[in-house]
Amino acid sequence: MILPLGRGSEVEDWAAIRQRMLRETEAFLEEGLRHPDRYRRIPAIPVGSGEFPRGFGDVFWSQMLATS
């Protein structure tokens, strides 16, 4: 399968896109593990044990999107 998702005028096939996505994801995860102090922790609550306060999502996403 050929997809027009390359950089510039390039055309990448699915295998190339997949490999690029894997490399980029691996680099992102390695950077986060190497420097956890540089990244915001995503809060989590175990299923069925409670819930976040009303409006928490709005505050969280407004902060996340403001830093990107």
Secondary structure by P-SEA (a helix, b strand, c coil): cccccccccccccaaaaaaaaaaaaaaaaaaaaaccccbbbbbbccccccccccaaaaaaaaaaaaac
